[in-house]
Amino acid sequence: MPPWLQWTLIIAGLLAIALLVAFIGRQFRALRDSRRRQEKAESFQKERRDSMIESIRVLAMAVEENQVEYSEACLRIKGLLDHVAPELLDQSPFRVFQEVHDQIQHMPTHRARQETDARFVEKMDRERLTVEKEHADAIRRAATAIRHHPFQA
C-alpha cells in the first residue's frame, strides 16, 4: 500500500474519530440538560404538592376552629385531594368531603353568585346550611383526621 494512501486512511480515521467524539459530547450535554430539566420539574412538582398538603392542613385547622364555612372547606379540600391523594375521597372518614361536594357543587359561586337572583341565592344558602348541619360532625372528624394524615410522597 502506498504511503499516501496510508496517510489518507489515517487522516480519514482521525477525522471520523473527531466527528464521533463531537457527536458523543453533544449527546452527553443534551442528556445532562434533560436530566437537569427533569430534576427541576420534579422539584417544582414536589414543592407544589407540599404546598397543597399544607393548604389542606390549614383548611382542616380552620374547620376545627370554626373559622371557615364547612361547605367551602369541603369544596376546597376535595379539590386539593383530587391532586394530592384522590384515593382518600373513597375512604372513611374523608368520604364526607366528596359527599358534601356532590351535594353542593351545582350552587353558584363567586361572580355567578353575585349575578344570580337574590331569592335563588337565599334558597341555595338554606340548602347549603342544611347540608352543613347534616354532615357537621363528620366534617369535623374528617378535618381532624386529614390534618394528622401522613401523606405519602
N, C-alpha and C positions, 0 to 999 in steps of 0.2 A: 504494500500500500504506500503510495507516495506521501511524503511528509506534509505537503499542502493539504491533502485530504484528511490526514490525521489531525492537523491543527483546526481544520474546518469543523470536523466532528467534535473535537474537544470544545471549541467555542460554542457550537450549537448546543452541546450538552450543558455547558455552564449557563448559557442563556436560558435553557429550559429549566434548569435548577433555580435560577434567579426569579423567573416568572412564577414557578411553583411556590417559592418562599414568599413572594409578594402576595400571591393568592391566598396562601395559608394565613399569612399575617392579617390580611383584610378580613378573612372569615373569623379569625380569632377575635379581632376587635369588634366585629358585628355581634358575635356570640356574647362577649363581655358586656357590651352595651345593652343587649337584650336582657341579660341577667340583671343588670342594674335597674332597668325599667321594670322588670318583673318584681324585684325586691321592693322598689319604690311603690308599685301598685299594691303589693301585699301589705306593706306598712300602712299605706293610706286606708286600705280596707279594714285592717285591724284597728286603727285609730277610730275609724267611723263606727265600727261595731262596738268598741269600748264606749264611745260617746253615746250610742243608742242604749247600751246597757245602763249607763249612768242615768240617762233620761228616764228609763223605766223605773229605776230605783228612786229617783226624785219624785216622780209621779206617784209611786206607791207610798212614799213617805207623806206626800201631800194628802193622799186619801186617808191615811191613818190619822192625820192631824186635822181632818175636815177642812182643808184649805182649797179644795177643788171639788166641783160637782162630780159625783160618781160617774154619771153618763159620759162626761167629757174625758175623764180619766180612762174609762173603759175603751173609748174610741181611740185615744192616743196610745194606750198600752197595747191594744190589739194591733194597731198599725205598726208599732215598733217591733212587736213579737213576730209579725209576719216576716220581717227582715232578719231578726236575730235567732229566733227559735220557734218556727211555726208549729212544730210538733207539740209544744206546750199547750196550745189552744185546744187540743183534744184531750188534755189530761186534767183531772181534778187536782186542785181547786181552780186552776187557771181557765177552765172552760167557761166560766161566767163572763170573762171579757168578750169572748166570741158571742155568747148568748145575748148579752146586752147590746153589742154592736149590731147583731142581726135584727134586734127589735127596734132600734132607733136609727139605723143607717138611712132610712128614707126621709128623715127630717131635714129641712133646710138649715144650712149653717152659713155663717159669715154674711157675705153680701146677699146671697139668696134669701136669707132670713130677713134681712132689712127690707128687701123688695117684696116680701110676702105680706098678704093681708094680716092685720093685727089680730083679728079673731082666729084665723087659722093658726097663727103663731101661739096664741094662748092655748088653743086646743092641743097643739103639739107639745107645749110645755107641760100641760097636765098629764098627757100620755107619758112623757119622758119622766116626770116626777113619780108617776105610778110605777114605772119600770125600775127606777132607782130604789124606791121603797121596797119593792118586791125582792130585789136582789141585794139590798144593803149589807146584810150580814155576810153573804157570800163574797161580795166585792171587798169588804174589809179583810176577810180571811185570805182571799187571793192576793190582795195588796201586800199583806204581811209576808205571805209565802214567797211572792215574786221578789220582794226586797231582799230576802235572805237566800234566794235561789243561786246555786253555784253554776253560772252559765259556763258551758264548755267552749273551748277555743275553736 
